[in-house]
Amino acid sequence: MRTAILLLGLASLTACGTTGPLKPAKGQSLPPRPVLASTTPDANDLLTPPPYARPERVDELVKRSTPRAPDRFDLPPPEGGAAPEPAPASDIDDPVDTDSDITGPER
């Protein structure tokens, strides 16, 4: 009995949809014709996404399986020890020149 009621309810829900063409609501109109368009687009034209909205999917990034060229910068890590320290920036610790006529923020 429950199954019959459930199926009847689902069948009634599927019959609720309208399959007629879309039209603007009463008192409303379609958007105005675009400046460069030769005709005014109808509802189906406005609902169809342009090609750039759904680009093609590219699954295969490599067309041919070829060995990679040797990379002269692909070096193994150094054996043991810490990483080398970067050279200090030279202009950070320079004394401030007070004889300049250019003013900057006060310290």
Phi and psi restraints in degrees (range 20) as a CNS / XPLOR table:
assign (resid 1 and name C) (resid 2 and name N)
       (resid 2 and name CA) (resid 2 and name C) 1.0 -63.8 20.0 2
assign (resid 2 and name N) (resid 2 and name CA)
       (resid 2 and name C) (resid 3 and name N) 1.0 -38.6 20.0 2
assign (resid 2 and name C) (resid 3 and name N)
       (resid 3 and name CA) (resid 3 and name C) 1.0 -63.9 20.0 2
assign (resid 3 and name N) (resid 3 and name CA)
       (resid 3 and name C) (resid 4 and name N) 1.0 -41.0 20.0 2
assign (resid 3 and name C) (resid 4 and name N)
       (resid 4 and name CA) (resid 4 and name C) 1.0 -64.8 20.0 2
assign (resid 4 and name N) (resid 4 and name CA)
       (resid 4 and name C) (resid 5 and name N) 1.0 -41.1 20.0 2
assign (resid 4 and name C) (resid 5 and name N)
       (resid 5 and name CA) (resid 5 and name C) 1.0 -66.4 20.0 2
assign (resid 5 and name N) (resid 5 and name CA)
       (resid 5 and name C) (resid 6 and name N) 1.0 -41.5 20.0 2
assign (resid 5 and name C) (resid 6 and name N)
       (resid 6 and name CA) (resid 6 and name C) 1.0 -63.2 20.0 2
assign (resid 6 and name N) (resid 6 and name CA)
       (resid 6 and name C) (resid 7 and name N) 1.0 -45.0 20.0 2
assign (resid 6 and name C) (resid 7 and name N)
       (resid 7 and name CA) (resid 7 and name C) 1.0 -65.3 20.0 2
assign (resid 7 and name N) (resid 7 and name CA)
       (resid 7 and name C) (resid 8 and name N) 1.0 -38.7 20.0 2
assign (resid 7 and name C) (resid 8 and name N)
       (resid 8 and name CA) (resid 8 and name C) 1.0 -64.8 20.0 2
assign (resid 8 and name N) (resid 8 and name CA)
       (resid 8 and name C) (resid 9 and name N) 1.0 -40.6 20.0 2
assign (resid 8 and name C) (resid 9 and name N)
       (resid 9 and name CA) (resid 9 and name C) 1.0 -64.8 20.0 2
assign (resid 9 and name N) (resid 9 and name CA)
       (resid 9 and name C) (resid 10 and name N) 1.0 -42.8 20.0 2
assign (resid 9 and name C) (resid 10 and name N)
       (resid 10 and name CA) (resid 10 and name C) 1.0 -66.5 20.0 2
assign (resid 10 and name N) (resid 10 and name CA)
       (resid 10 and name C) (resid 11 and name N) 1.0 -39.1 20.0 2
assign (resid 10 and name C) (resid 11 and name N)
       (resid 11 and name CA) (resid 11 and name C) 1.0 -64.6 20.0 2
assign (resid 11 and name N) (resid 11 and name CA)
       (resid 11 and name C) (resid 12 and name N) 1.0 -37.2 20.0 2
assign (resid 11 and name C) (resid 12 and name N)
       (resid 12 and name CA) (resid 12 and name C) 1.0 -70.7 20.0 2
assign (resid 12 and name N) (resid 12 and name CA)
       (resid 12 and name C) (resid 13 and name N) 1.0 -32.5 20.0 2
assign (resid 12 and name C) (resid 13 and name N)
       (resid 13 and name CA) (resid 13 and name C) 1.0 -68.4 20.0 2
assign (resid 13 and name N) (resid 13 and name CA)
       (resid 13 and name C) (resid 14 and name N) 1.0 -36.8 20.0 2
assign (resid 13 and name C) (resid 14 and name N)
       (resid 14 and name CA) (resid 14 and name C) 1.0 -71.0 20.0 2
assign (resid 14 and name N) (resid 14 and name CA)
       (resid 14 and name C) (resid 15 and name N) 1.0 -22.2 20.0 2
assign (resid 14 and name C) (resid 15 and name N)
       (resid 15 and name CA) (resid 15 and name C) 1.0 -83.2 20.0 2
assign (resid 15 and name N) (resid 15 and name CA)
       (resid 15 and name C) (resid 16 and name N) 1.0 -4.4 20.0 2
assign (resid 15 and name C) (resid 16 and name N)
       (resid 16 and name CA) (resid 16 and name C) 1.0 -76.2 20.0 2
assign (resid 16 and name N) (resid 16 and name CA)
       (resid 16 and name C) (resid 17 and name N) 1.0 -24.1 20.0 2
assign (resid 16 and name C) (resid 17 and name N)
       (resid 17 and name CA) (resid 17 and name C) 1.0 -73.5 20.0 2
assign (resid 17 and name N) (resid 17 and name CA)
       (resid 17 and name C) (resid 18 and name N) 1.0 145.7 20.0 2
assign (resid 17 and name C) (resid 18 and name N)
       (resid 18 and name CA) (resid 18 and name C) 1.0 -101.5 20.0 2
assign (resid 18 and name N) (resid 18 and name CA)
       (resid 18 and name C) (resid 19 and name N) 1.0 140.4 20.0 2
assign (resid 18 and name C) (resid 19 and name N)
       (resid 19 and name CA) (resid 19 and name C) 1.0 -111.8 20.0 2
assign (resid 19 and name N) (resid 19 and name CA)
       (resid 19 and name C) (resid 20 and name N) 1.0 12.3 20.0 2
assign (resid 19 and name C) (resid 20 and name N)
       (resid 20 and name CA) (resid 20 and name C) 1.0 -77.9 20.0 2
assign (resid 20 and name N) (resid 20 and name CA)
       (resid 20 and name C) (resid 21 and name N) 1.0 170.8 20.0 2
assign (resid 20 and name C) (resid 21 and name N)
       (resid 21 and name CA) (resid 21 and name C) 1.0 -68.0 20.0 2
assign (resid 21 and name N) (resid 21 and name CA)
       (resid 21 and name C) (resid 22 and name N) 1.0 150.7 20.0 2
assign (resid 21 and name C) (resid 22 and name N)
       (resid 22 and name CA) (resid 22 and name C) 1.0 -77.3 20.0 2
assign (resid 22 and name N) (resid 22 and name CA)
       (resid 22 and name C) (resid 23 and name N) 1.0 139.9 20.0 2
assign (resid 22 and name C) (resid 23 and name N)
       (resid 23 and name CA) (resid 23 and name C) 1.0 -136.6 20.0 2
assign (resid 23 and name N) (resid 23 and name CA)
       (resid 23 and name C) (resid 24 and name N) 1.0 152.0 20.0 2
assign (resid 23 and name C) (resid 24 and name N)
       (resid 24 and name CA) (resid 24 and name C) 1.0 -65.6 20.0 2
assign (resid 24 and name N) (resid 24 and name CA)
       (resid 24 and name C) (resid 25 and name N) 1.0 154.8 20.0 2
assign (resid 24 and name C) (resid 25 and name N)
       (resid 25 and name CA) (resid 25 and name C) 1.0 -64.9 20.0 2
assign (resid 25 and name N) (resid 25 and name CA)
       (resid 25 and name C) (resid 26 and name N) 1.0 159.3 20.0 2
assign (resid 25 and name C) (resid 26 and name N)
       (resid 26 and name CA) (resid 26 and name C) 1.0 -60.9 20.0 2
assign (resid 26 and name N) (resid 26 and name CA)
       (resid 26 and name C) (resid 27 and name N) 1.0 133.7 20.0 2
assign (resid 26 and name C) (resid 27 and name N)
       (resid 27 and name CA) (resid 27 and name C) 1.0 86.9 20.0 2
assign (resid 27 and name N) (resid 27 and name CA)
       (resid 27 and name C) (resid 28 and name N) 1.0 -7.7 20.0 2
assign (resid 27 and name C) (resid 28 and name N)
       (resid 28 and name CA) (resid 28 and name C) 1.0 -109.1 20.0 2
assign (resid 28 and name N) (resid 28 and name CA)
       (resid 28 and name C) (resid 29 and name N) 1.0 161.5 20.0 2
assign (resid 28 and name C) (resid 29 and name N)
       (resid 29 and name CA) (resid 29 and name C) 1.0 -133.8 20.0 2
assign (resid 29 and name N) (resid 29 and name CA)
       (resid 29 and name C) (resid 30 and name N) 1.0 166.5 20.0 2
assign (resid 29 and name C) (resid 30 and name N)
       (resid 30 and name CA) (resid 30 and name C) 1.0 -68.2 20.0 2
assign (resid 30 and name N) (resid 30 and name CA)
       (resid 30 and name C) (resid 31 and name N) 1.0 160.3 20.0 2
assign (resid 30 and name C) (resid 31 and name N)
       (resid 31 and name CA) (resid 31 and name C) 1.0 -59.0 20.0 2
assign (resid 31 and name N) (resid 31 and name CA)
       (resid 31 and name C) (resid 32 and name N) 1.0 155.8 20.0 2
assign (resid 31 and name C) (resid 32 and name N)
       (resid 32 and name CA) (resid 32 and name C) 1.0 -65.3 20.0 2
assign (resid 32 and name N) (resid 32 and name CA)
       (resid 32 and name C) (resid 33 and name N) 1.0 160.8 20.0 2
assign (resid 32 and name C) (resid 33 and name N)
       (resid 33 and name CA) (resid 33 and name C) 1.0 -65.7 20.0 2
assign (resid 33 and name N) (resid 33 and name CA)
       (resid 33 and name C) (resid 34 and name N) 1.0 133.1 20.0 2
assign (resid 33 and name C) (resid 34 and name N)
       (resid 34 and name CA) (resid 34 and name C) 1.0 -61.6 20.0 2
assign (resid 34 and name N) (resid 34 and name CA)
       (resid 34 and name C) (resid 35 and name N) 1.0 153.8 20.0 2
assign (resid 34 and name C) (resid 35 and name N)
       (resid 35 and name CA) (resid 35 and name C) 1.0 -59.5 20.0 2
assign (resid 35 and name N) (resid 35 and name CA)
       (resid 35 and name C) (resid 36 and name N) 1.0 -45.6 20.0 2
assign (resid 35 and name C) (resid 36 and name N)
       (resid 36 and name CA) (resid 36 and name C) 1.0 -92.1 20.0 2
assign (resid 36 and name N) (resid 36 and name CA)
       (resid 36 and name C) (resid 37 and name N) 1.0 2.3 20.0 2
assign (resid 36 and name C) (resid 37 and name N)
       (resid 37 and name CA) (resid 37 and name C) 1.0 -84.3 20.0 2
assign (resid 37 and name N) (resid 37 and name CA)
       (resid 37 and name C) (resid 38 and name N) 1.0 144.1 20.0 2
assign (resid 37 and name C) (resid 38 and name N)
       (resid 38 and name CA) (resid 38 and name C) 1.0 -82.3 20.0 2
assign (resid 38 and name N) (resid 38 and name CA)
       (resid 38 and name C) (resid 39 and name N) 1.0 -27.4 20.0 2
assign (resid 38 and name C) (resid 39 and name N)
       (resid 39 and name CA) (resid 39 and name C) 1.0 -132.4 20.0 2
assign (resid 39 and name N) (resid 39 and name CA)
       (resid 39 and name C) (resid 40 and name N) 1.0 161.4 20.0 2
assign (resid 39 and name C) (resid 40 and name N)
       (resid 40 and name CA) (resid 40 and name C) 1.0 -79.4 20.0 2
assign (resid 40 and name N) (resid 40 and name CA)
       (resid 40 and name C) (resid 41 and name N) 1.0 126.2 20.0 2
assign (resid 40 and name C) (resid 41 and name N)
       (resid 41 and name CA) (resid 41 and name C) 1.0 -69.7 20.0 2
assign (resid 41 and name N) (resid 41 and name CA)
       (resid 41 and name C) (resid 42 and name N) 1.0 143.1 20.0 2
assign (resid 41 and name C) (resid 42 and name N)
       (resid 42 and name CA) (resid 42 and name C) 1.0 -89.7 20.0 2
assign (resid 42 and name N) (resid 42 and name CA)
       (resid 42 and name C) (resid 43 and name N) 1.0 -175.3 20.0 2
assign (resid 42 and name C) (resid 43 and name N)
       (resid 43 and name CA) (resid 43 and name C) 1.0 -62.2 20.0 2
assign (resid 43 and name N) (resid 43 and name CA)
       (resid 43 and name C) (resid 44 and name N) 1.0 -40.5 20.0 2
assign (resid 43 and name C) (resid 44 and name N)
       (resid 44 and name CA) (resid 44 and name C) 1.0 -66.7 20.0 2
assign (resid 44 and name N) (resid 44 and name CA)
       (resid 44 and name C) (resid 45 and name N) 1.0 -37.4 20.0 2
assign (resid 44 and name C) (resid 45 and name N)
       (resid 45 and name CA) (resid 45 and name C) 1.0 -64.7 20.0 2
assign (resid 45 and name N) (resid 45 and name CA)
       (resid 45 and name C) (resid 46 and name N) 1.0 -38.1 20.0 2
assign (resid 45 and name C) (resid 46 and name N)
       (resid 46 and name CA) (resid 46 and name C) 1.0 -71.9 20.0 2
assign (resid 46 and name N) (resid 46 and name CA)
       (resid 46 and name C) (resid 47 and name N) 1.0 -27.3 20.0 2
assign (resid 46 and name C) (resid 47 and name N)
       (resid 47 and name CA) (resid 47 and name C) 1.0 -87.8 20.0 2
assign (resid 47 and name N) (resid 47 and name CA)
       (resid 47 and name C) (resid 48 and name N) 1.0 -13.3 20.0 2
assign (resid 47 and name C) (resid 48 and name N)
       (resid 48 and name CA) (resid 48 and name C) 1.0 -83.3 20.0 2
assign (resid 48 and name N) (resid 48 and name CA)
       (resid 48 and name C) (resid 49 and name N) 1.0 120.9 20.0 2
assign (resid 48 and name C) (resid 49 and name N)
       (resid 49 and name CA) (resid 49 and name C) 1.0 -70.5 20.0 2
assign (resid 49 and name N) (resid 49 and name CA)
       (resid 49 and name C) (resid 50 and name N) 1.0 145.1 20.0 2
assign (resid 49 and name C) (resid 50 and name N)
       (resid 50 and name CA) (resid 50 and name C) 1.0 -68.9 20.0 2
assign (resid 50 and name N) (resid 50 and name CA)
       (resid 50 and name C) (resid 51 and name N) 1.0 162.0 20.0 2
assign (resid 50 and name C) (resid 51 and name N)
       (resid 51 and name CA) (resid 51 and name C) 1.0 -58.5 20.0 2
assign (resid 51 and name N) (resid 51 and name CA)
       (resid 51 and name C) (resid 52 and name N) 1.0 -33.5 20.0 2
assign (resid 51 and name C) (resid 52 and name N)
       (resid 52 and name CA) (resid 52 and name C) 1.0 -74.0 20.0 2
assign (resid 52 and name N) (resid 52 and name CA)
       (resid 52 and name C) (resid 53 and name N) 1.0 -11.6 20.0 2
assign (resid 52 and name C) (resid 53 and name N)
       (resid 53 and name CA) (resid 53 and name C) 1.0 -78.2 20.0 2
assign (resid 53 and name N) (resid 53 and name CA)
       (resid 53 and name C) (resid 54 and name N) 1.0 -25.5 20.0 2
assign (resid 53 and name C) (resid 54 and name N)
       (resid 54 and name CA) (resid 54 and name C) 1.0 -130.8 20.0 2
assign (resid 54 and name N) (resid 54 and name CA)
       (resid 54 and name C) (resid 55 and name N) 1.0 78.5 20.0 2
assign (resid 54 and name C) (resid 55 and name N)
       (resid 55 and name CA) (resid 55 and name C) 1.0 -67.7 20.0 2
assign (resid 55 and name N) (resid 55 and name CA)
       (resid 55 and name C) (resid 56 and name N) 1.0 157.4 20.0 2
assign (resid 55 and name C) (resid 56 and name N)
       (resid 56 and name CA) (resid 56 and name C) 1.0 -68.1 20.0 2
assign (resid 56 and name N) (resid 56 and name CA)
       (resid 56 and name C) (resid 57 and name N) 1.0 145.1 20.0 2
assign (resid 56 and name C) (resid 57 and name N)
       (resid 57 and name CA) (resid 57 and name C) 1.0 -88.3 20.0 2
assign (resid 57 and name N) (resid 57 and name CA)
       (resid 57 and name C) (resid 58 and name N) 1.0 134.7 20.0 2
assign (resid 57 and name C) (resid 58 and name N)
       (resid 58 and name CA) (resid 58 and name C) 1.0 -110.0 20.0 2
assign (resid 58 and name N) (resid 58 and name CA)
       (resid 58 and name C) (resid 59 and name N) 1.0 109.2 20.0 2
assign (resid 58 and name C) (resid 59 and name N)
       (resid 59 and name CA) (resid 59 and name C) 1.0 -88.3 20.0 2
assign (resid 59 and name N) (resid 59 and name CA)
       (resid 59 and name C) (resid 60 and name N) 1.0 -35.1 20.0 2
assign (resid 59 and name C) (resid 60 and name N)
       (resid 60 and name CA) (resid 60 and name C) 1.0 -98.9 20.0 2
assign (resid 60 and name N) (resid 60 and name CA)
       (resid 60 and name C) (resid 61 and name N) 1.0 109.2 20.0 2
assign (resid 60 and name C) (resid 61 and name N)
       (resid 61 and name CA) (resid 61 and name C) 1.0 -84.5 20.0 2
assign (resid 61 and name N) (resid 61 and name CA)
       (resid 61 and name C) (resid 62 and name N) 1.0 -28.1 20.0 2
assign (resid 61 and name C) (resid 62 and name N)
       (resid 62 and name CA) (resid 62 and name C) 1.0 -111.9 20.0 2
assign (resid 62 and name N) (resid 62 and name CA)
       (resid 62 and name C) (resid 63 and name N) 1.0 121.7 20.0 2
assign (resid 62 and name C) (resid 63 and name N)
       (resid 63 and name CA) (resid 63 and name C) 1.0 -79.4 20.0 2
assign (resid 63 and name N) (resid 63 and name CA)
       (resid 63 and name C) (resid 64 and name N) 1.0 -40.0 20.0 2
assign (resid 63 and name C) (resid 64 and name N)
       (resid 64 and name CA) (resid 64 and name C) 1.0 -125.5 20.0 2
assign (resid 64 and name N) (resid 64 and name CA)
       (resid 64 and name C) (resid 65 and name N) 1.0 144.1 20.0 2
assign (resid 64 and name C) (resid 65 and name N)
       (resid 65 and name CA) (resid 65 and name C) 1.0 -86.6 20.0 2
assign (resid 65 and name N) (resid 65 and name CA)
       (resid 65 and name C) (resid 66 and name N) 1.0 104.6 20.0 2
assign (resid 65 and name C) (resid 66 and name N)
       (resid 66 and name CA) (resid 66 and name C) 1.0 -124.1 20.0 2
assign (resid 66 and name N) (resid 66 and name CA)
       (resid 66 and name C) (resid 67 and name N) 1.0 148.5 20.0 2
assign (resid 66 and name C) (resid 67 and name N)
       (resid 67 and name CA) (resid 67 and name C) 1.0 -68.3 20.0 2
assign (resid 67 and name N) (resid 67 and name CA)
       (resid 67 and name C) (resid 68 and name N) 1.0 148.3 20.0 2
assign (resid 67 and name C) (resid 68 and name N)
       (resid 68 and name CA) (resid 68 and name C) 1.0 -74.5 20.0 2
assign (resid 68 and name N) (resid 68 and name CA)
       (resid 68 and name C) (resid 69 and name N) 1.0 145.8 20.0 2
assign (resid 68 and name C) (resid 69 and name N)
       (resid 69 and name CA) (resid 69 and name C) 1.0 -71.5 20.0 2
assign (resid 69 and name N) (resid 69 and name CA)
       (resid 69 and name C) (resid 70 and name N) 1.0 147.5 20.0 2
assign (resid 69 and name C) (resid 70 and name N)
       (resid 70 and name CA) (resid 70 and name C) 1.0 -64.3 20.0 2
assign (resid 70 and name N) (resid 70 and name CA)
       (resid 70 and name C) (resid 71 and name N) 1.0 141.6 20.0 2
assign (resid 70 and name C) (resid 71 and name N)
       (resid 71 and name CA) (resid 71 and name C) 1.0 -111.6 20.0 2
assign (resid 71 and name N) (resid 71 and name CA)
       (resid 71 and name C) (resid 72 and name N) 1.0 118.1 20.0 2
assign (resid 71 and name C) (resid 72 and name N)
       (resid 72 and name CA) (resid 72 and name C) 1.0 -72.4 20.0 2
assign (resid 72 and name N) (resid 72 and name CA)
       (resid 72 and name C) (resid 73 and name N) 1.0 -14.3 20.0 2
assign (resid 72 and name C) (resid 73 and name N)
       (resid 73 and name CA) (resid 73 and name C) 1.0 -94.9 20.0 2
assign (resid 73 and name N) (resid 73 and name CA)
       (resid 73 and name C) (resid 74 and name N) 1.0 -1.9 20.0 2
assign (resid 73 and name C) (resid 74 and name N)
       (resid 74 and name CA) (resid 74 and name C) 1.0 -85.1 20.0 2
assign (resid 74 and name N) (resid 74 and name CA)
       (resid 74 and name C) (resid 75 and name N) 1.0 81.5 20.0 2
assign (resid 74 and name C) (resid 75 and name N)
       (resid 75 and name CA) (resid 75 and name C) 1.0 -103.1 20.0 2
assign (resid 75 and name N) (resid 75 and name CA)
       (resid 75 and name C) (resid 76 and name N) 1.0 151.0 20.0 2
assign (resid 75 and name C) (resid 76 and name N)
       (resid 76 and name CA) (resid 76 and name C) 1.0 -70.8 20.0 2
assign (resid 76 and name N) (resid 76 and name CA)
       (resid 76 and name C) (resid 77 and name N) 1.0 158.9 20.0 2
assign (resid 76 and name C) (resid 77 and name N)
       (resid 77 and name CA) (resid 77 and name C) 1.0 -66.9 20.0 2
assign (resid 77 and name N) (resid 77 and name CA)
       (resid 77 and name C) (resid 78 and name N) 1.0 153.4 20.0 2
assign (resid 77 and name C) (resid 78 and name N)
       (resid 78 and name CA) (resid 78 and name C) 1.0 -65.5 20.0 2
assign (resid 78 and name N) (resid 78 and name CA)
       (resid 78 and name C) (resid 79 and name N) 1.0 152.7 20.0 2
assign (resid 78 and name C) (resid 79 and name N)
       (resid 79 and name CA) (resid 79 and name C) 1.0 -79.3 20.0 2
assign (resid 79 and name N) (resid 79 and name CA)
       (resid 79 and name C) (resid 80 and name N) 1.0 111.7 20.0 2
assign (resid 79 and name C) (resid 80 and name N)
       (resid 80 and name CA) (resid 80 and name C) 1.0 62.7 20.0 2
assign (resid 80 and name N) (resid 80 and name CA)
       (resid 80 and name C) (resid 81 and name N) 1.0 177.0 20.0 2
assign (resid 80 and name C) (resid 81 and name N)
       (resid 81 and name CA) (resid 81 and name C) 1.0 79.8 20.0 2
assign (resid 81 and name N) (resid 81 and name CA)
       (resid 81 and name C) (resid 82 and name N) 1.0 167.0 20.0 2
assign (resid 81 and name C) (resid 82 and name N)
       (resid 82 and name CA) (resid 82 and name C) 1.0 -83.3 20.0 2
assign (resid 82 and name N) (resid 82 and name CA)
       (resid 82 and name C) (resid 83 and name N) 1.0 164.4 20.0 2
assign (resid 82 and name C) (resid 83 and name N)
       (resid 83 and name CA) (resid 83 and name C) 1.0 -67.3 20.0 2
assign (resid 83 and name N) (resid 83 and name CA)
       (resid 83 and name C) (resid 84 and name N) 1.0 147.2 20.0 2
assign (resid 83 and name C) (resid 84 and name N)
       (resid 84 and name CA) (resid 84 and name C) 1.0 -65.7 20.0 2
assign (resid 84 and name N) (resid 84 and name CA)
       (resid 84 and name C) (resid 85 and name N) 1.0 145.5 20.0 2
assign (resid 84 and name C) (resid 85 and name N)
       (resid 85 and name CA) (resid 85 and name C) 1.0 -79.8 20.0 2
assign (resid 85 and name N) (resid 85 and name CA)
       (resid 85 and name C) (resid 86 and name N) 1.0 141.2 20.0 2
assign (resid 85 and name C) (resid 86 and name N)
       (resid 86 and name CA) (resid 86 and name C) 1.0 -70.4 20.0 2
assign (resid 86 and name N) (resid 86 and name CA)
       (resid 86 and name C) (resid 87 and name N) 1.0 152.7 20.0 2
assign (resid 86 and name C) (resid 87 and name N)
       (resid 87 and name CA) (resid 87 and name C) 1.0 -68.7 20.0 2
assign (resid 87 and name N) (resid 87 and name CA)
       (resid 87 and name C) (resid 88 and name N) 1.0 138.7 20.0 2
assign (resid 87 and name C) (resid 88 and name N)
       (resid 88 and name CA) (resid 88 and name C) 1.0 -67.7 20.0 2
assign (resid 88 and name N) (resid 88 and name CA)
       (resid 88 and name C) (resid 89 and name N) 1.0 149.0 20.0 2
assign (resid 88 and name C) (resid 89 and name N)
       (resid 89 and name CA) (resid 89 and name C) 1.0 -71.1 20.0 2
assign (resid 89 and name N) (resid 89 and name CA)
       (resid 89 and name C) (resid 90 and name N) 1.0 132.0 20.0 2
assign (resid 89 and name C) (resid 90 and name N)
       (resid 90 and name CA) (resid 90 and name C) 1.0 -76.9 20.0 2
assign (resid 90 and name N) (resid 90 and name CA)
       (resid 90 and name C) (resid 91 and name N) 1.0 -29.4 20.0 2
assign (resid 90 and name C) (resid 91 and name N)
       (resid 91 and name CA) (resid 91 and name C) 1.0 -88.8 20.0 2
assign (resid 91 and name N) (resid 91 and name CA)
       (resid 91 and name C) (resid 92 and name N) 1.0 -2.9 20.0 2
assign (resid 91 and name C) (resid 92 and name N)
       (resid 92 and name CA) (resid 92 and name C) 1.0 -74.4 20.0 2
assign (resid 92 and name N) (resid 92 and name CA)
       (resid 92 and name C) (resid 93 and name N) 1.0 -42.2 20.0 2
assign (resid 92 and name C) (resid 93 and name N)
       (resid 93 and name CA) (resid 93 and name C) 1.0 -95.3 20.0 2
assign (resid 93 and name N) (resid 93 and name CA)
       (resid 93 and name C) (resid 94 and name N) 1.0 7.6 20.0 2
assign (resid 93 and name C) (resid 94 and name N)
       (resid 94 and name CA) (resid 94 and name C) 1.0 -70.7 20.0 2
assign (resid 94 and name N) (resid 94 and name CA)
       (resid 94 and name C) (resid 95 and name N) 1.0 144.2 20.0 2
assign (resid 94 and name C) (resid 95 and name N)
       (resid 95 and name CA) (resid 95 and name C) 1.0 -67.7 20.0 2
assign (resid 95 and name N) (resid 95 and name CA)
       (resid 95 and name C) (resid 96 and name N) 1.0 152.8 20.0 2
assign (resid 95 and name C) (resid 96 and name N)
       (resid 96 and name CA) (resid 96 and name C) 1.0 -79.8 20.0 2
assign (resid 96 and name N) (resid 96 and name CA)
       (resid 96 and name C) (resid 97 and name N) 1.0 132.3 20.0 2
assign (resid 96 and name C) (resid 97 and name N)
       (resid 97 and name CA) (resid 97 and name C) 1.0 -84.9 20.0 2
assign (resid 97 and name N) (resid 97 and name CA)
       (resid 97 and name C) (resid 98 and name N) 1.0 113.8 20.0 2
assign (resid 97 and name C) (resid 98 and name N)
       (resid 98 and name CA) (resid 98 and name C) 1.0 -88.9 20.0 2
assign (resid 98 and name N) (resid 98 and name CA)
       (resid 98 and name C) (resid 99 and name N) 1.0 -6.4 20.0 2
assign (resid 98 and name C) (resid 99 and name N)
       (resid 99 and name CA) (resid 99 and name C) 1.0 -87.7 20.0 2
assign (resid 99 and name N) (resid 99 and name CA)
       (resid 99 and name C) (resid 100 and name N) 1.0 1.7 20.0 2
assign (resid 99 and name C) (resid 100 and name N)
       (resid 100 and name CA) (resid 100 and name C) 1.0 -80.7 20.0 2
assign (resid 100 and name N) (resid 100 and name CA)
       (resid 100 and name C) (resid 101 and name N) 1.0 148.1 20.0 2
assign (resid 100 and name C) (resid 101 and name N)
       (resid 101 and name CA) (resid 101 and name C) 1.0 -89.4 20.0 2
assign (resid 101 and name N) (resid 101 and name CA)
       (resid 101 and name C) (resid 102 and name N) 1.0 -0.4 20.0 2
assign (resid 101 and name C) (resid 102 and name N)
       (resid 102 and name CA) (resid 102 and name C) 1.0 -85.7 20.0 2
assign (resid 102 and name N) (resid 102 and name CA)
       (resid 102 and name C) (resid 103 and name N) 1.0 127.1 20.0 2
assign (resid 102 and name C) (resid 103 and name N)
       (resid 103 and name CA) (resid 103 and name C) 1.0 -99.6 20.0 2
assign (resid 103 and name N) (resid 103 and name CA)
       (resid 103 and name C) (resid 104 and name N) 1.0 146.8 20.0 2
assign (resid 103 and name C) (resid 104 and name N)
       (resid 104 and name CA) (resid 104 and name C) 1.0 -130.8 20.0 2
assign (resid 104 and name N) (resid 104 and name CA)
       (resid 104 and name C) (resid 105 and name N) 1.0 -170.0 20.0 2
assign (resid 104 and name C) (resid 105 and name N)
       (resid 105 and name CA) (resid 105 and name C) 1.0 -66.0 20.0 2
assign (resid 105 and name N) (resid 105 and name CA)
       (resid 105 and name C) (resid 106 and name N) 1.0 143.5 20.0 2
assign (resid 105 and name C) (resid 106 and name N)
       (resid 106 and name CA) (resid 106 and name C) 1.0 -72.7 20.0 2
assign (resid 106 and name N) (resid 106 and name CA)
       (resid 106 and name C) (resid 107 and name N) 1.0 142.5 20.0 2
